[in-house]
Amino acid sequence: MKMNKVKVIVALVASLVISILGVQQVYAAELGAAKAATGFYAILTIIPLILVLVLLFLKVDMIVAGLSGGVLAMLIGGIGLAEANKQFLETIPMMLSITVPIVNSAIAMAVFKAGSYTAALTLVKRGTKGKVEYVSGFIVILLAAATYMSGIGGGSAMVIAPLAFAAVGAVPELIAAMSIAAAVSFTTSPASLESSIVSKLGNIKVGEYVAIMRPYWLIFVLAAVLLAFWGTKRRKLGFKEEEASIYETMSNGRLFKITLPAIFLLFAVIFGPLVNQVLGVQIFTPLVYMVVTLALIYFCTAFNLNESVTAMVDGSTYILTRLFQVGIFLAFINIIAKTGTFATIAGVANAAPAMIVIPVAVLTGILIGVPAGAYVGSVLTLVLPVAVSLGFSPLALGFVTIGVGFGSQMSFVNITMQALSSGFQIPIIDVVKGNIKWLSIASVVLLILSLVVA
């Protein structure tokens, strides 16, 4: 094992030394805007990208995969260390500058920890009076709303899946519905890493992208709710017996009060921009709804003021870490792009009939998302540059992004899948098998939409 690690280190060091010695003929500054390569060189420029994809499929860490492809691209394109360092120092702060998703994700995680979602589910269980299929549908809505607000599918599933198992049990259609809802939510969320990547690569504001994709988010969430409802009803299930939790002993009034922070945040994130536009005044801004949500957590839940703020700050850890990680990875992808890789691929794709270019890109995203489901953000940095080079609209970019999300929900290595497996207490192979049918159908619908609408 140690010998393998030594070989990897020696290979990386050797690659860096060779890249320093071999860049005398072509300087990165002369590359400018990368143009499509031709002939044998065009084939060479694609090799670093293929290397990155293969390493991701083999579950190699995304930064190691990116570094390997980046070093190879430097050798092929004669790109110097100065240009590589420039890309590195520019890309990381670019990703970390996406403030609104960071704030939204942090606040949503604080709402999680305060128990607002558990209180909401408890209220619905009481209100449905034994009709478990309605609770099943609400669980999907709850997961979609939580993921949409936080931008974190895995984090939402970690909290809600155990609650769903305790209330309903391991219903395959419910699990598949939660996967569909999670995928379409984190790929179109105003707080997600994925939306941030679309924003930066597609040169569109996060808010504009989210507004464009919202109708399709609602369509797939509604379909997921119906799937969960139908799947649970056809099995004629009842509520599972469970030990009484602290929430079960609370009055409806108390439970509703605890739910208020989640209700307000959901309203602010989804309807806030519309209210601002109608009134002509910026009322629902990130600063305002951050302060109001924290105040509601303090007044409506068991958290004191310090705990409320600490929960928010701790909640920012996930997205900040991922943005930093993807920033490093994207720097290496930008180095690969300097050789003309994406322009070359775009040139080939552009030769295909115009009507199938977007569906093919969506299908590619779905297929790549299956083996590389742990790195949805990384996959997007590989797929979206080609789509951007082809002049895809924000809607088309959104469909490609959702496609990668759907593919990830048929992956053994995706964190949301792992969370569902743990929460429902079943092997992940059962989660994957149960998802394949319904995620495939959802993917077909997405392909049709990309053909007709985009």
C-alpha positions in Angstrom: 0.0 0.0 0.0 2.8 2.3 0.9 4.7 1.5 -2.3 1.5 2.5 -4.3 1.4 5.8 -2.5 5.1 6.4 -3.2 4.6 5.6 -6.9 1.8 8.1 -7.1 3.8 10.8 -5.4 6.9 10.2 -7.6 4.7 10.3 -10.7 3.1 13.6 -9.7 6.5 15.2 -8.9 8.0 13.9 -12.1 5.1 15.3 -14.1 5.5 18.7 -12.5 9.3 18.7 -13.2 8.7 17.7 -16.8 6.1 20.5 -17.2 8.6 23.1 -15.9 11.2 21.9 -18.3 8.9 21.4 -21.3 7.1 24.7 -21.6 9.7 26.8 -23.2 8.3 26.7 -26.7 4.7 27.8 -26.0 3.7 30.3 -23.3 0.2 30.2 -21.7 -0.1 34.0 -22.2 -0.1 33.3 -26.0 -3.1 31.0 -25.7 -5.6 33.6 -25.0 -9.1 32.4 -25.7 -8.7 28.7 -26.5 -9.6 27.8 -30.1 -10.6 24.4 -31.3 -7.6 22.2 -32.1 -7.3 20.3 -35.3 -5.7 17.1 -36.5 -3.8 14.8 -34.2 -3.4 17.6 -31.6 -7.2 17.7 -31.3 -7.1 14.1 -30.1 -4.3 14.9 -27.7 -6.2 17.8 -26.1 -9.1 15.5 -25.2 -6.9 13.0 -23.3 -6.6 15.0 -20.1 -10.4 15.3 -19.8 -10.8 11.6 -20.4 -8.1 11.0 -17.7 -10.1 13.1 -15.2 -13.3 11.3 -16.0 -11.7 7.8 -15.6 -10.2 8.8 -12.3 -13.6 10.1 -11.0 -15.2 6.9 -12.2 -12.6 5.0 -10.2 -13.6 7.0 -7.1 -10.3 8.9 -7.0 -10.6 12.2 -5.0 -11.7 15.0 -7.4 -8.7 17.2 -6.6 -6.2 14.4 -7.4 -8.2 13.7 -10.6 -8.1 17.3 -11.6 -4.4 17.7 -10.8 -3.6 14.7 -12.9 -5.5 16.0 -15.9 -4.2 19.5 -15.4 -0.6 18.5 -15.4 -1.1 16.4 -18.5 -2.8 19.4 -20.2 0.2 21.6 -19.2 2.5 19.1 -21.0 0.3 18.8 -24.1 -0.4 22.5 -24.4 2.9 23.9 -23.2 1.2 25.8 -20.4 3.6 27.3 -17.8 3.4 27.3 -14.1 2.7 31.1 -14.1 -0.6 30.6 -16.0 -1.5 27.6 -13.9 -0.9 29.5 -10.7 -3.0 32.4 -12.1 -5.9 30.1 -12.8 -5.6 28.6 -9.3 -5.6 32.0 -7.5 -8.5 33.4 -9.6 -10.8 30.4 -9.6 -11.0 29.7 -5.8 -12.1 33.2 -4.8 -14.5 33.3 -7.7 -16.3 30.2 -6.3 -16.2 31.5 -2.7 -17.6 34.9 -3.8 -21.1 33.3 -4.4 -22.5 34.8 -1.2 -26.3 34.2 -1.4 -26.1 30.4 -1.7 -23.7 30.3 1.3 -26.0 32.4 3.4 -29.2 30.5 2.4 -27.5 27.1 3.1 -26.3 28.2 6.5 -29.7 29.6 7.6 -31.5 26.5 6.4 -29.1 24.2 8.3 -29.9 26.2 11.5 -33.6 25.7 10.9 -32.9 22.0 10.5 -31.0 21.8 13.8 -33.8 23.7 15.6 -36.3 20.9 14.8 -38.6 22.8 12.6 -38.9 20.0 10.0 -39.5 17.4 12.7 -42.3 19.5 14.1 -43.9 20.0 10.7 -43.9 16.2 10.0 -45.4 15.6 13.5 -48.2 18.0 12.8 -49.0 16.4 9.4 -49.1 13.0 11.0 -51.7 14.2 13.4 -53.7 16.0 10.8 -54.0 13.1 8.4 -55.4 10.7 11.0 -53.9 7.5 9.9 -53.8 8.2 6.1 -50.2 7.4 5.7 -50.1 8.1 2.0 -50.7 11.8 2.7 -47.8 11.8 5.1 -45.7 10.0 2.4 -46.5 12.8 0.0 -45.7 15.5 2.6 -42.3 13.9 3.3 -41.4 14.4 -0.3 -42.5 18.1 -0.1 -40.6 18.5 3.1 -37.4 17.0 1.6 -37.8 19.1 -1.6 -38.4 22.3 0.4 -35.5 21.6 2.8 -33.1 20.8 -0.1 -34.3 23.8 -2.1 -33.6 26.1 0.8 -30.3 24.6 1.9 -29.0 23.4 -1.5 -27.8 20.2 0.2 -29.6 17.0 -0.8 -27.5 14.7 1.3 -27.9 16.8 4.4 -31.7 17.1 4.0 -32.0 13.3 3.4 -29.9 12.6 6.5 -32.4 14.4 8.7 -35.7 13.5 6.9 -35.1 9.9 5.9 -35.0 8.5 9.4 -38.2 10.4 10.1 -39.8 8.9 7.0 -38.7 5.4 7.9 -40.1 5.8 11.4 -43.5 7.1 10.1 -44.0 5.1 6.9 -41.3 2.4 6.5 -39.0 1.6 3.5 -41.5 2.1 0.6 -39.5 1.9 -2.7 -41.7 4.5 -4.4 -41.2 6.9 -1.5 -37.5 6.5 -1.6 -37.4 7.0 -5.4 -39.7 10.0 -5.0 -37.4 11.5 -2.4 -34.4 10.9 -4.8 -36.1 12.7 -7.6 -37.2 15.6 -5.4 -33.7 15.9 -4.0 -32.0 15.8 -7.4 -34.2 18.4 -9.0 -34.1 20.6 -5.9 -30.3 20.8 -5.4 -29.7 21.3 -9.1 -32.0 24.3 -9.2 -31.7 25.7 -5.7 -30.8 29.3 -4.9 -28.4 28.0 -2.3 -26.7 25.0 -4.0 -23.2 24.5 -5.2 -24.6 23.2 -8.5 -26.6 26.5 -9.2 -23.4 28.4 -8.3 -21.4 26.5 -10.9 -24.1 27.1 -13.5 -24.1 30.8 -12.6 -20.3 31.1 -13.0 -19.8 29.0 -16.1 -23.0 30.2 -17.8 -22.4 33.9 -16.9 -25.9 34.2 -15.4 -27.0 35.4 -12.0 -28.0 32.7 -9.6 -31.4 34.3 -9.0 -32.1 34.5 -12.8 -31.2 30.8 -13.3 -33.4 29.7 -10.3 -36.3 31.7 -11.6 -36.0 30.1 -15.1 -35.8 26.6 -13.7 -38.5 27.0 -11.0 -41.5 25.8 -13.1 -39.6 22.6 -14.0 -38.6 22.1 -10.3 -42.3 22.3 -9.4 -43.2 19.8 -12.2 -40.8 17.2 -11.0 -41.5 17.7 -7.3 -45.3 17.4 -8.0 -44.6 14.1 -10.0 -42.4 12.9 -7.1 -45.2 13.7 -4.6 -47.8 11.7 -6.7 -45.3 8.8 -7.0 -44.9 8.6 -3.2 -48.6 9.0 -2.6 -49.5 6.2 -5.1 -46.7 3.9 -4.0 -47.7 4.1 -0.4 -51.5 3.9 -1.0 -51.2 0.8 -3.2 -49.3 -1.1 -0.5 -52.1 -0.3 2.0 -49.7 0.6 4.8 -50.4 2.1 8.2 -48.2 4.2 10.5 -45.3 2.3 12.0 -45.2 1.9 15.8 -42.5 4.1 17.3 -41.3 5.3 20.6 -42.8 8.6 21.6 -40.5 11.5 20.9 -40.5 14.8 22.6 -42.4 16.3 19.7 -45.2 13.7 20.1 -46.0 15.1 23.5 -46.3 18.7 22.3 -49.5 20.5 21.6 -50.4 21.4 18.0 -49.9 25.1 18.9 -46.4 24.4 20.2 -45.5 22.4 17.1 -46.8 25.1 14.7 -44.7 27.6 16.6 -41.5 25.5 16.1 -42.4 25.2 12.4 -42.5 29.0 11.9 -38.8 29.5 11.1 -39.1 26.9 8.3 -42.3 28.5 6.9 -40.8 32.0 6.9 -37.5 30.9 5.3 -39.3 29.0 2.6 -41.5 32.0 1.8 -38.6 34.4 1.8 -36.5 32.2 -0.5 -39.2 31.3 -3.0 -41.6 34.3 -3.0 -39.3 37.0 -1.6 -37.9 38.1 -5.0 -41.5 38.4 -6.3 -42.7 40.4 -3.3 -39.7 42.7 -3.8 -40.5 43.2 -7.5 -44.2 43.9 -6.8 -43.5 46.4 -4.0 -40.5 48.0 -5.7 -38.6 47.8 -2.4 -35.9 45.3 -1.5 -37.5 43.9 1.7 -36.7 40.2 1.5 -32.9 40.4 1.2 -30.4 37.8 2.5 -29.5 40.1 5.4 -33.1 40.6 6.4 -34.3 37.1 6.2 -31.2 35.8 7.9 -31.9 38.1 10.9 -35.6 37.4 11.0 -35.1 33.6 10.7 -32.5 33.6 13.5 -35.0 35.7 15.6 -37.8 33.2 14.9 -35.5 30.3 15.9 -34.7 32.1 19.2 -38.4 33.0 20.0 -40.1 29.8 18.6 -37.8 26.9 19.4 -35.7 25.7 22.4 -32.6 27.3 21.0 -31.2 30.3 22.8 -29.7 33.2 20.8 -26.1 31.9 21.0 -27.2 28.4 19.9 -29.2 29.9 17.0 -26.2 31.8 15.7 -23.8 28.9 16.3 -26.1 26.6 14.3 -26.1 29.0 11.4 -22.3 29.4 11.4 -21.8 25.6 11.7 -24.3 25.1 8.9 -22.1 27.1 6.5 -19.3 24.5 6.8 -20.6 22.1 4.2 -21.1 24.5 1.3 -17.9 26.5 2.1 -15.9 23.3 2.0 -17.5 22.2 -1.2 -17.0 25.5 -2.9 -13.3 25.5 -1.9 -12.9 22.0 -3.2 -14.7 22.7 -6.5 -12.7 25.9 -6.8 -9.4 23.9 -6.8 -10.8 21.3 -9.2 -12.2 24.0 -11.6 -8.8 25.7 -11.7 -7.4 22.4 -13.2 -10.3 22.2 -15.6 -9.6 25.7 -16.7 -6.0 24.7 -17.4 -7.3 21.8 -19.5 -9.7 24.3 -21.3 -6.7 26.4 -22.3 -5.6 23.7 -24.7 -8.8 24.0 -26.6 -10.4 20.8 -25.3 -13.9 22.1 -24.9 -13.8 24.1 -28.1 -12.8 20.9 -29.9 -15.6 18.9 -28.4 -18.1 21.7 -29.1 -17.0 21.8 -32.7 -17.7 18.1 -33.1 -21.1 18.3 -31.3 -22.0 21.3 -33.4 -21.8 19.1 -36.5 -24.8 17.1 -35.2 -28.4 18.0 -36.1 -29.3 21.1 -34.1 -32.5 19.5 -32.7 -30.7 16.7 -30.9 -27.6 18.6 -29.5 -29.3 19.6 -26.3 -30.9 16.1 -25.6 -27.6 14.5 -26.3 -25.9 16.8 -23.8 -28.6 16.0 -21.2 -28.2 12.3 -21.8 -24.4 12.6 -21.4 -24.9 14.3 -18.1 -27.2 11.5 -16.9 -24.8 8.8 -18.0 -21.8 10.5 -16.4 -23.7 11.2 -13.2 -24.2 7.5 -12.5 -20.6 6.4 -12.0 -19.4 9.8 -10.8 -22.4 10.5 -8.5 -20.3 11.5 -5.6 -19.0 14.5 -7.5 -22.0 16.2 -9.2 -20.3 19.6 -9.0 -17.1 18.2 -10.6 -19.1 16.5 -13.4 -20.8 19.9 -14.1 -17.5 21.6 -14.5 -16.6 19.0 -17.1 -20.0 19.0 -19.0 -21.2 22.6 -18.9 -18.2 24.2 -20.6 -19.0 22.3 -23.7 -22.7 23.3 -23.4 -21.6 26.9 -22.9 -19.4 26.7 -26.0 -22.4 25.5 -28.0 -24.3 28.6 -26.9 -26.9 26.8 -24.8 -29.5 28.9 -23.1 -29.8 29.0 -19.3 -32.8 26.7 -19.6 -30.8 24.2 -21.6 -27.9 24.4 -19.1 -30.5 23.8 -16.4 -31.7 20.6 -18.1 -28.2 19.3 -18.4 -27.6 20.1 -14.7 -30.8 18.3 -13.7 -29.7 15.4 -15.9 -26.5 15.0 -13.9 -28.5 15.2 -10.7 -30.8 12.4 -11.9 -27.9 10.2 -12.9 -26.4 10.7 -9.4 -29.5 9.2 -7.8 -28.7 5.9 -9.4 -25.1 5.9 -8.1 -23.7 3.9 -5.2 -21.3 6.7 -4.2 -23.8 9.6 -4.0 -24.2 11.1 -0.5 -28.0 11.4 -0.8 -28.2 7.7 -1.7 -26.0 6.9 1.2 -28.2 8.9 3.5 -31.4 7.2 2.2 -29.8 3.8 2.7 -28.9 4.7 6.3 -32.1 6.4 7.1 -34.4 3.7 5.8 -32.0 1.0 7.1 -31.7 -1.0 3.9 -28.6 -1.9 1.8 -27.7 0.8 -0.8 -28.0 -1.8 -3.6 -31.7 -2.0 -2.8 -31.9 1.8 -3.0 -30.2 1.8 -6.4 -32.4 -1.0 -7.7 -35.6 0.7 -6.5 -34.5 4.0 -8.1 -33.4 2.8 -11.5 -37.0 2.4 -12.8 -38.4 5.7 -11.6 -35.2 7.8 -12.2 -35.1 6.4 -15.7 -38.7 7.5 -16.4 -37.9 10.9 -14.9 -34.8 11.1 -17.2 -36.9 10.3 -20.3 -39.3 13.1 -19.3 -36.3 15.4 -19.0 -35.0 14.4 -22.4 -38.4 15.1 -24.0 -38.6 18.5 -22.3 -35.1 19.3 -23.5 -36.1 18.3 -27.0 -39.4 20.2 -27.0 -38.9 23.2 -24.7 -35.1 24.1 -24.7 
